[in-house]
Amino acid sequence: MFQNDDRRRLSLICYLNEPDWTPADGGELVLYTQGEKGEKAVWVDPLPGQLVLMESHILEHEVKPTQRPRLSLTGWFKTH
């Protein structure tokens, strides 16, 4: 449903995970960017209270699997 919505321009994610979240818990957001040396992956840990704002219509991204429930609030700014 959401994957094919080309009206999205900005995505906003606020992570609400427990304070004891560790890298072993997974659930990272991976952002793929293009640079002079090719594609680069930037990993964002879903740390509690962290806020991510990205141009989701331009930036390729994915969410990695988790080993426990990952909590977040997500919103989008869309065009008409």
DANOR-V880047 format. One line per field, one symbol per residue. ss: DSSP state (H for helix, E for strand, C for the rest). psi: psi as a letter, one per 30 degrees, with the letter a starting at -180 (. if undefined). Layout:
# DANOR-V880047
ss->???
psi->???
This chain:
# DANOR-V880047
ss->CCCCCCCEEEEEEEECCCCCCCHHHECCEEEEEEECCEEEEEEECCCCCCEEEECCCCCEEEECCECCCCCEEEEEEECC
psi->effgjgfkekkkkjkgllfgkleffaglkkkklkafgakkkkkjkikkfkkkkliffejkllklllflkkklkklkkll.
